[in-house]
Each structure stands twice: as structure tokens, then as C-alpha cells.
Amino acid sequence: MKKTSNGIRFETQVPLHEVMKNNPTMIGIEATVAKAAKAMCHDKVGSVIIIEHNKPIGIVTEEDITCKVVAKDLKPSTVHVNKIMSTPLITVSADKTVGDAAHMMVKHKVRRLPVIDAKNQVIGIVTVRDLLTVSNELNELLADLIEINREDIVEQGMCNRCSQMSDDLKRVDNMMLCSRCREEDNIT
């Protein structure tokens, strides 16, 4: 967390290497769509990075196979990945943050970003799902912190103990109690 002039905000600049998947699935440009699909099934992933001369040049996703091969009733063993891959390959540097990756995904309208090192070698991949996992964890942490640091809030409604309507409800041990029930428990 960082303290700012208008209060506290969460530091969300999580390094990308903390959420990326290492050693993404890669195949050569000469491969068929059938080989790409088998590799994706074997590794239980939704994409395969296409390489040529050890350089990443494109990506094939489940959606590419479905829309560009299956929907056109083409035979996967006769279609080469270079015919259906998305290129040029949009990549992100390993020294970037989750926020940087999210901005790139939005800008380029992609859901997967291969992560490259200083030598332009693919070392990982980050997906929208990976970013959402970080976001969900931060949201859960924030909700817990809000609950822990919550000041008594006066609310109107029904007392959780006596079921009487009150315009002076306060949260006590995760229950909304009226002033009478709080007095019975010696809580002010």
C-alpha cells in the first residue's frame, strides 16, 4: 500500500514474472493445425506460440482453430499453422507489470501475451485469466481490510437479534443490533 495525498491506495504494480506461466507451448511454423491442437491438449493450454528460426512470429489459439479451420470444414492435418496464426506477435517484456500487460491487452485487443526476455526469447505467457486472478486477490484483500477497519455505521432497518425496526442499528460481531440489544450486551 502507498499513502497518497488523498488517502491510501493499493499498489497494484505486481511484477509480471509473478503471474506469468513459464515455458509456454511452442511449435515450428511448418507444423499443421492438428499438431498444434495436440500440443495444446497435451499441455492443457488454449494457445500455442509459433516460432521460426527460434524466433516467435505468431500465435494460434483455440478460437483460431475453431473459426478458421473447423467452421470452414477444413482438415486440420492439411492446414499449416502459418495460414491461421495471428501475426505480428504482440509480446510484453518480462520487466513490465501486470498493469502494463493489461493496458497492452486492451490496446491490442488480445487475451494472451507472450512474455519475452532481453534477448527477445519467449520465457512465459500471461493471459487475461492470470490478470483477473491478481485482481480478485486484491479485491478480496481490500474487502477484508475494509471489514477489519470498518467504523460503526448507523443504519436503519431490522435488528438481527430482536427483529424490531430501528433507525439506530450498528454492526456488532457481524450483526446489525438496535440500541436496546446493544445495551443488554453492555455495548454502546
Backbone as CSV, one residue per row, in Angstrom:
resi,resn,N_x,N_y,N_z,CA_x,CA_y,CA_z,C_x,C_y,C_z
1,MET,0.840,-1.177,0.000,0.000,0.000,0.000,0.880,1.233,0.000
2,LYS,0.369,2.278,-0.635,1.056,3.552,-0.640,0.127,4.602,-0.058
3,LYS,0.692,5.503,0.684,-0.072,6.615,1.228,0.015,7.732,0.203
4,THR,-1.127,8.295,-0.173,-1.162,9.406,-1.112,-1.812,10.590,-0.440
5,SER,-1.807,11.729,-1.130,-2.377,12.940,-0.540,-3.866,12.789,-0.251
6,ASN,-4.570,11.974,-1.031,-5.997,11.796,-0.766,-6.301,10.507,-0.019
7,GLY,-5.338,9.935,0.626,-5.616,8.747,1.422,-4.716,7.597,1.054
8,ILE,-5.223,6.394,1.233,-4.439,5.184,0.959,-4.954,4.548,-0.317
9,ARG,-4.038,4.068,-1.144,-4.429,3.299,-2.324,-3.545,2.074,-2.397
10,PHE,-4.022,1.051,-3.053,-3.247,-0.174,-3.178,-2.224,-0.034,-4.287
11,GLU,-1.049,-0.564,-4.041,-0.011,-0.634,-5.061,-0.304,-1.869,-5.897
12,THR,-0.692,-1.664,-7.142,-1.067,-2.789,-7.998,-0.009,-3.079,-9.048
13,GLN,1.163,-2.557,-8.878,2.229,-2.771,-9.854,2.947,-4.092,-9.585
14,VAL,2.197,-5.166,-9.689,2.735,-6.508,-9.470,3.640,-6.876,-10.655
15,PRO,4.859,-7.318,-10.383,5.740,-7.712,-11.489,5.133,-8.862,-12.297
16,LEU,5.253,-8.751,-13.601,4.647,-9.724,-14.499,5.174,-11.138,-14.265
17,HIS,6.437,-11.258,-13.916,7.015,-12.596,-13.734,6.355,-13.349,-12.573
18,GLU,5.640,-12.638,-11.702,4.965,-13.304,-10.585,3.660,-13.985,-10.985
19,VAL,3.095,-13.611,-12.128,1.813,-14.202,-12.528,1.881,-14.978,-13.843
20,MET,2.950,-14.787,-14.604,3.019,-15.461,-15.910,3.247,-16.960,-15.748
21,LYS,2.821,-17.700,-16.768,3.098,-19.135,-16.834,4.430,-19.295,-17.560
22,ASN,5.342,-20.046,-16.974,6.650,-20.278,-17.591,6.556,-21.355,-18.658
23,ASN,7.515,-21.348,-19.570,7.639,-22.363,-20.620,6.336,-22.587,-21.390
24,PRO,5.868,-21.566,-22.110,4.623,-21.740,-22.877,4.818,-22.754,-24.007
25,THR,3.711,-23.267,-24.490,3.728,-24.242,-25.579,4.135,-23.534,-26.872
26,MET,5.116,-24.099,-27.562,5.595,-23.518,-28.820,5.794,-24.627,-29.841
27,ILE,5.521,-24.299,-31.111,5.779,-25.240,-32.208,6.315,-24.456,-33.404
28,GLY,6.941,-25.168,-34.307,7.511,-24.549,-35.502,6.455,-24.172,-36.524
29,ILE,6.824,-23.262,-37.387,5.917,-22.733,-38.409,5.477,-23.799,-39.412
30,GLU,6.257,-24.863,-39.551,5.929,-25.912,-40.512,4.850,-26.873,-40.003
31,ALA,4.468,-26.734,-38.731,3.502,-27.653,-38.121,2.099,-27.471,-38.689
32,THR,1.332,-28.534,-38.592,-0.072,-28.478,-39.011,-0.942,-28.045,-37.825
33,VAL,-2.157,-27.686,-38.139,-3.125,-27.327,-37.101,-3.398,-28.536,-36.206
34,ALA,-3.403,-29.721,-36.771,-3.609,-30.933,-35.969,-2.510,-31.070,-34.925
35,LYS,-1.268,-30.818,-35.311,-0.149,-30.902,-34.371,-0.289,-29.814,-33.296
36,ALA,-0.699,-28.632,-33.693,-0.900,-27.543,-32.725,-1.988,-27.917,-31.725
37,ALA,-3.081,-28.473,-32.210,-4.188,-28.874,-31.328,-3.736,-29.966,-30.366
38,LYS,-2.974,-30.923,-30.859,-2.463,-31.991,-29.988,-1.552,-31.421,-28.905
39,ALA,-0.701,-30.478,-29.268,0.207,-29.859,-28.295,-0.584,-29.087,-27.238
40,MET,-1.626,-28.375,-27.671,-2.456,-27.618,-26.727,-3.195,-28.572,-25.790
41,CYS,-3.705,-29.668,-26.328,-4.403,-30.651,-25.485,-3.435,-31.299,-24.502
42,HIS,-2.267,-31.653,-24.972,-1.267,-32.297,-24.116,-0.864,-31.382,-22.954
43,ASP,-0.664,-30.088,-23.258,-0.216,-29.140,-22.230,-1.376,-28.468,-21.491
44,LYS,-2.607,-28.789,-21.916,-3.815,-28.213,-21.295,-3.780,-26.694,-21.297
45,VAL,-3.541,-26.127,-22.509,-3.495,-24.678,-22.696,-4.391,-24.289,-23.863
46,GLY,-4.662,-23.006,-23.986,-5.559,-22.523,-25.029,-4.864,-21.867,-26.205
47,SER,-3.531,-21.955,-26.239,-2.809,-21.352,-27.358,-1.441,-21.995,-27.514
48,VAL,-0.859,-21.766,-28.684,0.495,-22.229,-28.962,1.215,-21.105,-29.711
49,ILE,2.437,-20.832,-29.288,3.237,-19.797,-29.942,3.973,-20.436,-31.110
50,ILE,3.945,-19.752,-32.243,4.579,-20.255,-33.454,5.974,-19.632,-33.564
51,ILE,6.976,-20.489,-33.792,8.344,-19.998,-33.901,8.928,-20.348,-35.273
52,GLU,9.831,-19.480,-35.717,10.566,-19.713,-36.959,12.009,-19.296,-36.703
53,HIS,12.940,-20.207,-36.927,14.361,-19.962,-36.634,14.536,-19.503,-35.185
54,ASN,13.824,-20.166,-34.263,13.877,-19.889,-32.819,13.383,-18.491,-32.438
55,LYS,12.651,-17.839,-33.332,12.087,-16.513,-33.038,10.562,-16.639,-33.034
56,PRO,9.898,-16.066,-32.033,8.434,-16.106,-32.006,7.864,-15.183,-33.084
57,ILE,6.965,-15.727,-33.907,6.411,-14.906,-35.001,4.888,-14.833,-35.001
58,GLY,4.221,-15.717,-34.248,2.759,-15.703,-34.252,2.209,-16.553,-33.126
59,ILE,0.880,-16.589,-33.068,0.202,-17.384,-32.055,-1.058,-17.985,-32.668
60,VAL,-1.355,-19.210,-32.295,-2.599,-19.875,-32.695,-3.364,-20.190,-31.418
61,THR,-4.643,-19.815,-31.407,-5.494,-20.035,-30.240,-6.598,-21.035,-30.571
62,GLU,-7.271,-21.488,-29.543,-8.434,-22.374,-29.746,-9.442,-21.721,-30.685
63,GLU,-9.640,-20.426,-30.509,-10.591,-19.699,-31.353,-10.150,-19.714,-32.812
64,ASP,-8.850,-19.564,-33.070,-8.348,-19.636,-34.448,-8.680,-20.993,-35.067
65,ILE,-8.445,-22.050,-34.331,-8.718,-23.397,-34.845,-10.210,-23.570,-35.103
66,THR,-11.031,-23.111,-34.165,-12.482,-23.262,-34.316,-13.013,-22.455,-35.504
67,CYS,-12.633,-21.182,-35.578,-13.204,-20.295,-36.598,-12.555,-20.420,-37.976
68,LYS,-11.262,-20.684,-38.003,-10.546,-20.684,-39.278,-10.349,-22.062,-39.886
69,VAL,-10.618,-23.118,-39.111,-10.445,-24.474,-39.633,-11.745,-25.266,-39.501
70,VAL,-12.198,-25.475,-38.281,-13.380,-26.303,-38.047,-14.628,-25.700,-38.686
71,ALA,-14.852,-24.409,-38.482,-16.057,-23.772,-39.035,-16.065,-23.777,-40.563
72,LYS,-14.887,-23.868,-41.165,-14.781,-23.908,-42.631,-14.675,-25.339,-43.153
73,ASP,-14.834,-26.297,-42.246,-14.801,-27.722,-42.579,-13.503,-28.118,-43.286
74,LEU,-12.389,-27.540,-42.789,-11.081,-27.890,-43.324,-10.492,-29.020,-42.482
75,LYS,-9.595,-29.762,-43.071,-8.969,-30.886,-42.373,-7.716,-30.378,-41.637
76,PRO,-7.699,-30.443,-40.291,-6.581,-29.903,-39.500,-5.216,-30.469,-39.882
77,SER,-5.172,-31.676,-40.367,-3.875,-32.279,-40.719,-3.338,-31.767,-42.057
78,THR,-4.148,-30.990,-42.775,-3.688,-30.452,-44.064,-3.484,-28.936,-44.039
79,VAL,-3.876,-28.288,-42.951,-3.721,-26.829,-42.835,-2.514,-26.554,-41.949
80,HIS,-1.626,-25.686,-42.417,-0.445,-25.331,-41.635,-0.748,-24.115,-40.746
81,VAL,-0.088,-24.092,-39.595,-0.361,-23.040,-38.602,-0.103,-21.645,-39.137
82,ASN,0.837,-21.500,-40.091,1.123,-20.163,-40.624,-0.061,-19.583,-41.391
83,LYS,-1.007,-20.425,-41.781,-2.199,-19.954,-42.503,-3.265,-19.389,-41.575
84,ILE,-3.205,-19.763,-40.300,-4.259,-19.308,-39.381,-3.731,-18.510,-38.193
85,MET,-2.409,-18.418,-38.044,-1.855,-17.745,-36.868,-2.106,-16.242,-36.906
86,SER,-2.150,-15.654,-35.713,-2.218,-14.209,-35.589,-0.790,-13.695,-35.592
87,THR,-0.543,-12.740,-36.471,0.783,-12.159,-36.601,0.625,-10.717,-37.035
88,PRO,1.465,-9.791,-36.680,2.662,-9.988,-35.874,2.299,-10.313,-34.430
89,LEU,3.218,-10.977,-33.783,3.016,-11.402,-32.404,3.194,-10.203,-31.474
90,ILE,2.172,-9.950,-30.663,2.240,-8.893,-29.658,2.837,-9.512,-28.401
91,THR,3.955,-8.965,-27.932,4.634,-9.507,-26.754,4.791,-8.424,-25.697
92,VAL,5.155,-8.846,-24.507,5.406,-7.917,-23.407,6.732,-8.316,-22.761
93,SER,7.479,-7.325,-22.362,8.774,-7.562,-21.738,8.599,-8.070,-20.309
94,ALA,9.477,-8.971,-19.905,9.405,-9.581,-18.577,9.557,-8.573,-17.448
95,ASP,10.142,-7.409,-17.727,10.337,-6.416,-16.673,9.121,-5.504,-16.476
96,LYS,8.047,-5.769,-17.199,6.821,-4.964,-17.075,5.967,-5.476,-15.923
97,THR,4.880,-4.745,-15.663,3.980,-5.093,-14.562,2.666,-5.653,-15.091
98,VAL,1.864,-6.163,-14.182,0.527,-6.651,-14.517,-0.285,-5.524,-15.146
99,GLY,-0.159,-4.329,-14.602,-0.867,-3.176,-15.163,-0.446,-2.886,-16.589
100,ASP,0.854,-2.957,-16.857,1.354,-2.748,-18.219,0.754,-3.780,-19.175
101,ALA,0.744,-5.034,-18.744,0.205,-6.113,-19.581,-1.277,-5.892,-19.852
102,ALA,-2.017,-5.490,-18.838,-3.454,-5.255,-19.015,-3.692,-4.133,-20.029
103,HIS,-2.914,-3.070,-19.935,-3.052,-1.961,-20.899,-2.739,-2.425,-22.316
104,MET,-1.723,-3.261,-22.463,-1.381,-3.772,-23.791,-2.494,-4.646,-24.351
105,MET,-3.075,-5.492,-23.487,-4.161,-6.359,-23.942,-5.344,-5.539,-24.447
106,VAL,-5.674,-4.504,-23.718,-6.790,-3.643,-24.130,-6.441,-2.928,-25.435
107,LYS,-5.267,-2.342,-25.492,-4.834,-1.582,-26.675,-4.845,-2.441,-27.934
108,HIS,-4.334,-3.674,-27.823,-4.200,-4.539,-28.994,-5.347,-5.543,-29.149
109,LYS,-6.302,-5.489,-28.211,-7.471,-6.384,-28.254,-7.056,-7.854,-28.313
110,VAL,-6.155,-8.248,-27.390,-5.716,-9.639,-27.286,-5.955,-10.130,-25.869
111,ARG,-6.023,-11.457,-25.718,-6.256,-12.056,-24.398,-5.052,-12.818,-23.872
112,ARG,-3.999,-12.905,-24.706,-2.776,-13.609,-24.308,-1.580,-12.797,-24.766
113,LEU,-0.579,-12.708,-23.902,0.655,-12.013,-24.267,1.855,-12.899,-23.943
114,PRO,2.610,-13.303,-24.955,3.862,-13.976,-24.667,4.807,-12.991,-23.960
115,VAL,5.543,-13.491,-22.991,6.475,-12.667,-22.223,7.882,-12.968,-22.733
116,ILE,8.617,-11.898,-23.081,9.955,-12.084,-23.632,11.020,-11.502,-22.709
117,ASP,12.231,-12.068,-22.828,13.357,-11.558,-22.048,14.115,-10.513,-22.871
118,ALA,15.251,-10.043,-22.372,16.037,-9.012,-23.039,16.561,-9.464,-24.406
119,LYS,16.641,-10.778,-24.631,17.129,-11.306,-25.911,15.975,-11.626,-26.868
120,ASN,14.770,-11.163,-26.541,13.561,-11.427,-27.335,13.202,-12.898,-27.404
121,GLN,13.600,-13.659,-26.394,13.234,-15.068,-26.301,11.981,-15.185,-25.441
122,VAL,11.033,-16.010,-25.872,9.801,-16.209,-25.099,10.145,-17.025,-23.858
123,ILE,9.794,-16.470,-22.696,10.060,-17.169,-21.432,8.770,-17.496,-20.677
124,GLY,7.664,-16.942,-21.149,6.396,-17.190,-20.469,5.235,-16.644,-21.267
125,ILE,4.057,-16.766,-20.684,2.852,-16.207,-21.290,1.944,-15.758,-20.160
126,VAL,1.235,-14.670,-20.399,0.274,-14.165,-19.420,-1.070,-14.011,-20.135
127,THR,-2.132,-14.412,-19.443,-3.466,-14.367,-20.032,-4.371,-13.444,-19.215
128,VAL,-5.495,-13.121,-19.790,-6.489,-12.316,-19.072,-6.850,-13.006,-17.759
129,ARG,-6.982,-14.315,-17.788,-7.317,-15.068,-16.574,-6.267,-14.860,-15.483
130,ASP,-4.992,-14.850,-15.871,-3.917,-14.607,-14.897,-4.081,-13.228,-14.250
131,LEU,-4.412,-12.235,-15.069,-4.581,-10.873,-14.549,-5.807,-10.784,-13.649
132,LEU,-6.874,-11.469,-14.018,-8.089,-11.448,-13.194,-7.853,-12.120,-11.850
133,THR,-7.006,-13.136,-11.835,-6.673,-13.794,-10.567,-6.036,-12.808,-9.608
134,VAL,-5.097,-12.012,-10.104,-4.449,-10.990,-9.269,-5.482,-9.970,-8.810
135,SER,-6.337,-9.549,-9.727,-7.363,-8.557,-9.402,-8.304,-9.082,-8.330
136,ASN,-8.735,-10.343,-8.464,-9.639,-10.925,-7.473,-8.980,-11.017,-6.104
137,GLU,-7.699,-11.397,-6.077,-6.993,-11.486,-4.805,-6.894,-10.119,-4.145
138,LEU,-6.614,-9.084,-4.940,-6.545,-7.729,-4.379,-7.910,-7.267,-3.879
139,ASN,-8.969,-7.598,-4.628,-10.319,-7.222,-4.195,-10.706,-7.912,-2.890
140,GLU,-10.349,-9.192,-2.752,-10.656,-9.915,-1.514,-9.887,-9.318,-0.342
141,LEU,-8.624,-8.986,-0.571,-7.814,-8.368,0.475,-8.403,-7.018,0.876
142,LEU,-8.795,-6.234,-0.109,-9.400,-4.940,0.168,-10.683,-5.097,0.968
143,ALA,-11.526,-6.049,0.604,-12.780,-6.281,1.340,-12.489,-6.668,2.783
144,ASP,-11.484,-7.525,2.997,-11.110,-7.912,4.362,-10.615,-6.709,5.150
145,LEU,-9.793,-5.870,4.528,-9.281,-4.685,5.223,-10.397,-3.705,5.556
146,ILE,-11.340,-3.559,4.652,-12.471,-2.672,4.920,-13.267,-3.193,6.107
147,GLU,-13.510,-4.493,6.148,-14.277,-5.085,7.244,-13.544,-4.922,8.570
148,ILE,-12.235,-5.151,8.564,-11.445,-5.028,9.795,-11.435,-3.591,10.301
149,ASN,-11.311,-2.644,9.394,-11.164,-1.241,9.770,-12.479,-0.470,9.739
150,ARG,-13.558,-1.175,9.619,-14.863,-0.548,9.495,-15.255,0.156,10.789
151,GLU,-15.642,1.402,10.651,-16.158,2.130,11.809,-17.631,1.777,11.953
152,ASP,-18.144,1.967,13.171,-19.564,1.706,13.374,-20.378,2.604,12.460
153,ILE,-21.216,1.997,11.694,-22.063,2.741,10.770,-23.492,2.639,11.267
154,VAL,-24.116,3.784,11.433,-25.500,3.807,11.884,-26.379,3.600,10.664
155,GLU,-27.272,2.624,10.776,-28.157,2.304,9.667,-29.570,2.109,10.171
156,GLN,-30.504,2.193,9.241,-31.898,1.896,9.542,-32.211,0.503,9.036
157,GLY,-33.136,-0.152,9.717,-33.529,-1.477,9.284,-33.983,-2.317,10.459
158,MET,-33.906,-3.633,10.287,-34.380,-4.556,11.303,-33.201,-5.104,12.098
159,CYS,-33.336,-5.101,13.413,-32.312,-5.641,14.298,-32.211,-7.151,14.062
160,ASN,-30.980,-7.652,13.927,-30.775,-9.072,13.679,-31.105,-9.932,14.892
161,ARG,-31.154,-9.353,16.089,-31.423,-10.130,17.287,-32.910,-10.113,17.640
162,CYS,-33.502,-8.917,17.783,-34.896,-8.838,18.252,-35.911,-8.634,17.129
163,SER,-35.427,-8.436,15.927,-36.267,-8.259,14.732,-37.148,-7.022,14.782
164,GLN,-36.796,-6.040,15.607,-37.541,-4.785,15.677,-36.913,-3.782,14.713
165,MET,-37.764,-2.929,14.121,-37.262,-1.868,13.247,-36.559,-0.828,14.107
166,SER,-35.461,-0.280,13.575,-34.703,0.720,14.311,-34.016,1.652,13.332
167,ASP,-33.852,2.905,13.746,-33.068,3.828,12.928,-31.693,4.059,13.557
168,ASP,-31.315,3.163,14.487,-30.038,3.272,15.195,-29.337,1.916,15.234
169,LEU,-29.211,1.263,14.082,-28.520,-0.025,14.016,-27.017,0.196,13.901
170,LYS,-26.270,-0.628,14.606,-24.814,-0.622,14.484,-24.333,-2.059,14.369
171,ARG,-23.252,-2.241,13.598,-22.694,-3.579,13.395,-21.907,-3.981,14.630
172,VAL,-22.232,-5.153,15.177,-21.522,-5.735,16.308,-21.322,-7.219,15.995
173,ASP,-20.083,-7.637,15.897,-19.771,-9.034,15.589,-20.572,-9.555,14.398
174,ASN,-20.540,-8.798,13.320,-21.199,-9.184,12.064,-22.714,-9.225,12.151
175,MET,-23.290,-8.590,13.166,-24.747,-8.487,13.282,-25.120,-7.024,13.401
176,MET,-26.260,-6.651,12.850,-26.771,-5.292,12.996,-27.707,-5.302,14.203
177,LEU,-27.337,-4.528,15.256,-28.103,-4.520,16.508,-28.659,-3.140,16.786
178,CYS,-29.886,-3.132,17.352,-30.508,-1.875,17.766,-29.894,-1.432,19.099
179,SER,-30.219,-0.208,19.529,-29.626,0.330,20.759,-30.030,-0.501,21.979
180,ARG,-31.278,-1.002,22.011,-31.724,-1.804,23.149,-30.925,-3.098,23.276
181,CYS,-30.711,-3.812,22.163,-29.938,-5.059,22.196,-28.484,-4.786,22.548
182,ARG,-27.955,-3.658,22.072,-26.575,-3.306,22.425,-26.464,-2.997,23.923
183,GLU,-27.477,-2.334,24.473,-27.473,-2.019,25.910,-27.538,-3.301,26.742
184,GLU,-28.333,-4.288,26.294,-28.430,-5.554,27.015,-27.079,-6.260,27.067
185,ASP,-26.267,-6.062,26.027,-24.943,-6.677,25.980,-23.871,-5.734,26.524
186,ASN,-24.315,-4.585,27.085,-23.394,-3.557,27.579,-22.460,-3.052,26.486
187,ILE,-22.998,-2.877,25.289,-22.267,-2.326,24.163,-22.907,-0.980,23.826
188,THR,-22.104,0.024,23.725,-22.687,1.357,23.391,-22.566,1.688,21.966
